[in-house]
Amino acid sequence: MKKEDLKGLSVDELRTEIAVEENRLLKLKFAHAVSPIENPMRIRESRKRVARLHTELTAKSRQA
C-alpha cells in the first residue's frame, strides 16, 4: 500500500490491518525458523508495512 492509500483508512481499519500484518509477520518468522523461506525479503517488507501502519495510526490519533 502506498502512503496515500494508508491516509484514506479509518482508525479501525488501520488497527485491523496492523493485526493482520503482525500475524503474517509472525507466521513468516516461524516458517523461516523451521526451514529457510524462499524469499526472506518478505520478512523485511512485512516489518516495514507494520511500521508504516503504526505511524499512520499515531498520526491519526494525534489529530483527533
N, C-alpha and C positions, 0 to 999 in steps of 0.2 A: 504494500500500500504506500502511496505517496503521502507527503505531508498534507497536501490539500484534502486527500480522502480522509485522513485522520481528523482534520479540523471539522469535518461535516458530521462526525459521530457524536452522539449524546454521551453523557457521563455513564449511564447504564450500559450502553453499547460498548464503551471503552472498557469497562470492568469485565464484561463478558468476553471481549476479545483478549484481554490480559489473561483471564483464567484459561481460555482455550490455548493460547500460545505458550503459557507456562507449562501446561500439561503436555503439549507437543515437545517442548524442550526437555522435559523430564524423561519422556519416552526415548528421545534421541540419545540422551546421555546414557540411559540404561542399555540401550541397544549397542552403543559404541563401547561400553564397558565389557559387554559379553563377547562381542566379536566386532572388529572394526567395520564401521558402516562404509558404504560405497563412496559417499561424498561427505566428509567431515566438515566441510564449509557450511553445511546446513545448520550445524550447531551454532556457529557464529552468527549466521543470518537470523536465526530464531532469537538468540540472545539480544541482538540489536533491535529486533522488532519489539520485543518486550520492553526494552528501554525507551524506545520511541513512544510506545503506548503509555507508559508511565509518565513520561514527560508531558504528553498532551493532556493526560488526566490531571496532573498537577496544575497545568496552566488553566484548565477549565475550572478547577476547584478554587483557584485564587481569584478568578473573575467573578464568581458567584458570591 
